[in-house]
Amino acid sequence: MVLTTYGRSSGFCIDPIEKKPLNHFYPGSSVFSFGTAGCNLACKFCQNWDISKSRDMDRLMDAAGPAEIAATAHHWGCRSVAFTYNDPVIFAEYAMDTAQACHDIGLKTVAVTAGYIHAEPRREFFAVMDAANVDLKGFTDGFYRKLCGAELAPVLDTLAWLHHETTVWVELTTLLIPDQNDSEAEITALSRWVAAEMGPDVPLHFTAFHPDFKMTDLPPTPSATLRRARQIALDAGLHHVYTGNVRDPSGGVTHCTGCGTALIERDGYRILAYRLSAAGTCPDCGAPLAGRFGDFGQAFGSRRIPVAIHRNPA
């Protein structure tokens, strides 16, 4: 088998790390993002369907090898490189080679994935990833089968394996779709599973659906639904629950689990206040915050910058 997308991308951009979304992985830093085309799921609600559902190789207009990607990301001052836009498990060889090139020059790597991958290849794939945001799309097998063309159990297996068997920093995202996966019972079950199987410190992002692809007949997710889901998850014992794709400043605050003080305040992808030490501890009580942190300078902000590959980066 030959990976026809190797070395070809649907585009390169510099994003805020919060856009992946990752709120506990070097907050405020920039990440060099790219993907290819296609997907191993068939989500009827796909928000990137023009890329992930594409069968047209003409979508892949930008060519770059692993070393060129790593060097360009370094040239632009990015702290990490993200394999995103479509699921990197389907361009695993390209992603893994690029990840190794990134590690060779001190860059971190991020996988944005649905976690739908067999046990043997996932060991090799995640061995070169520093962080992952995994889409936990719902919490019933019926939802996965009907709307994703997949099954829930393999995703839960990947999540449990990542938490118990690897050092990959993991955050979860659930896109809440009206009348499909947004019931109180399903959100409660999902939140309790995460707390029990992955621990209370795993960040969980509830994000808003907008009508797209094959589900244009449903309304966008109300902000109230996201706020309700966040409270359910907090009540289930999770410490870090966020809302996304809506304007909700309270849903972007990271609190100290020791004393409750606001450590990071956000407005969307923009950081308004940052009070963590370089070691990731609270300045008031000294409690450590779960995640990966370092020196914090000026935050990258909310902008998204398309970039071209520098063939001979300075």
Secondary structure, DSSP 8 states (H G I E B T S, - for coil): ---TTTTEES-EEEEEGGGTT-SSBSTT-EEEEE--S--SS--TT-TTHHHHT---GGG--EE--HHHHHHHHHHTT-SEEEE-SS-GGGGHHHHHHHHHHHHHTT-EEEEEE-----HHHHHHHHTT-SEEEEE---SSHHHIIIIISS-HHHHHHHHHHHHHH---EEEEEEEE-TTTT--HHHHHHHHHHHHHHT-TTS-EEEEE---BTTBTTS----HHHHHHHHHHHHHTT-S-EEEESS--GGGG-EE-TTT--EEEEEETTEEEEE---TTSB-TTT--B-SSB-----S---S--EE----SS--
